[in-house]
């Protein structure tokens, strides 16, 4: 029962993480690129303030729950959950080491002005964004695979259990 709860938490948090990053990659980034630069910088800086805690929380919960699931399981399930946990950690590291420093620069630009090479820096931010999105989706995919695989295993195990009433043997 505990494994199912941890598995559910891992699926929920990693799905939310993948969904949030996916929405950003599919909708926010193209919108950023379609509006004037000053509007993008202002919105990007504000979005960072709003997303900081929630996205770090989602990444942390995804990594923690998947790695906990890995510790609770064996065999292929352990590898799938562990891989999902490591991918969630990767999304955090990509964010922390790639996107966050650039976000700090964007915040400064919103208050002053963007440097001449801003397009290259923003393209690098987008590359980091796509990398963390891919890591989150891969983590979610591994947990889905684990869940489907685990459910099939449970069904087989239940089918193997003899539920007929015991009949005394004649001997």
N, C-alpha and C positions, 0 to 999 in steps of 0.2 A: 504494500500500500504506500509506504514512504517513497519507494522508487517512482511510482506513478505520479505522486505529488511533485516530486523534484523534476520529473520528466515534463509534466504539465507546465511548471514554472519556467523551465528552460525553453520550451516551445513558445510560450507566451512572450517572454522577455526578448528572445532572439527574433521572433516574428515581428514584434513591435519595433525592434532596432532595424531590422531589414526593411520594414515598411517605411519607417521615418527616413532612413537614408535613401531608399528607392524613390520616395516622393520628392525628396530634395534633388536627386539626380535627374529625375524625369520632368519635374516642374519648376523648381526654384532656379536651378542653374540656367535653363533656357530663358527664364524670365529675367534673371540677372543680366544676361547677355543682350536682352531686347530693350532694356531701358537705358536712359542716359547714365553715364558713369557716376555722377554725383548722387543720383538716386540709388544706384546699386550699392555704393559705398555706405550710405546712410542706412539703408535697409539691412545690409549685411552686418553692420556693426550692431544694430538693434537685435537682429535675429540671434547673433552670438550670445548676447546677454540673456535672452530668453531660453535658449537651448542649452546653455552650459551645464546646468545641474541635471536637467532631465535626460540629456543624451549620455552624459557620463554615468548617470544612474542606470540607464538601460544597458550600456556597455558592461558595467560592473556586474549587474544582475545576470546578464547573459553569460558572461565568463564564469562567474561563481556557480550558477546553477548547472551549467554544462559540465564543469570540472567536478562538481559534487556528484553529478550523475555518473561520470566516468569512474569515480572512486567507489560508487555503490554497485557497479555492474562488472561483468567479466567479458572476456573474448571480444567478439566483433562489436558488441554494444559499447564496451569500454573504449575501443578505438574510435568509433563514431562520435561518442560524446566528448572524448578527449580532443579529437580534431575540431569539433565545434567550439569547445572552450578555447582552444588555442587561436582559432580564427576570430573569436570575439575579442581576445586579448590583442590580436593583430589589428583589429579595427580601432581599438583604443590607442595603441601605439602609433598607428598611422595618423590618427586624429591629433594626438598629443604632440608628436614630433613633426608632423607635416602641416596640418591645417591650422592648429592653434597659433604657431608663430606668425603665420601669414595673416590670420585673423587680427592679431595685434597690430600688424602694419596697416591693415585695412582700416582699423579704428582710427589710427593716426591720420591716414589719408582723408577720412571723412571729416576730420576737424581742420585739416589744412588743404593739401592737394596731392594728387597722385603723382608719383615720379614718372619719368619718361619711359621706363621699362615696366610700367604697371601691367601691360597686357601679358607679358611673359610670366610675371608673378601670379596673376590671376589664373593663367592657364595651368601653372603648377598646382595652385590650390584645387582646381577642378580635377587634375590627375589624381591628387591625393583623395579627393572626394569620391571619385569613381573606384579607387582601390579599396577604400574602407567600405564602400557600398558592396562591392564584390565579395569582400571577406564576410560581411554580415549575411549576405544571401547564401553564400556557401555554408556558413555555420547553420543557418536555418534549414538548408537542404539536407545537411547531415543529420540534424535532429528529426526531420520528417522521415528520412530513411530509417533511422533507428526506431522511430515510433511505429512505422508500418511493419518493419521487420519484427519488432518486439510483439506487436499484436498478432502477427501470423504465428509466431512461436507459441504465444499463449493459447491460441486457438488449437494448434496441434497438440499441445500438452493437455488441454482439457479434453480433446477428442480421445486421447489415449487412456484417460481415466475411466475405469469400468464403473459405471453408475448403476448397474443392475443389482437387485437385492442378492445378498449372499444365499446360496443354496447349499445346504449341507451335503457333503459327498456321501455316497453309500459305499461302504467299504468292506 
